Amino acid sequence: MTNFSRFLKDESGATAIEYGLLAALIGVLLIPGLTALRTALDGTFSEVGAAL
């Protein structure tokens, strides 16, 4: 029983899991932002190309 209670109190892997979740959240938020940026840049380069 003491091993089980020690296992429940152990938080050594919690930080790694939190960093993993944070990295996943940042990745999920970056994808739509970069897609919008790509669309805006594509329009800008098209206009510059047409002007040349």
Buried (B, 14 or more C-beta within 10 A) or exposed (E): EEEEEEEEEEEEEEEEEEEEEEEEEEEEEEEEEEEEEEEEEEEEEEEEEEEE
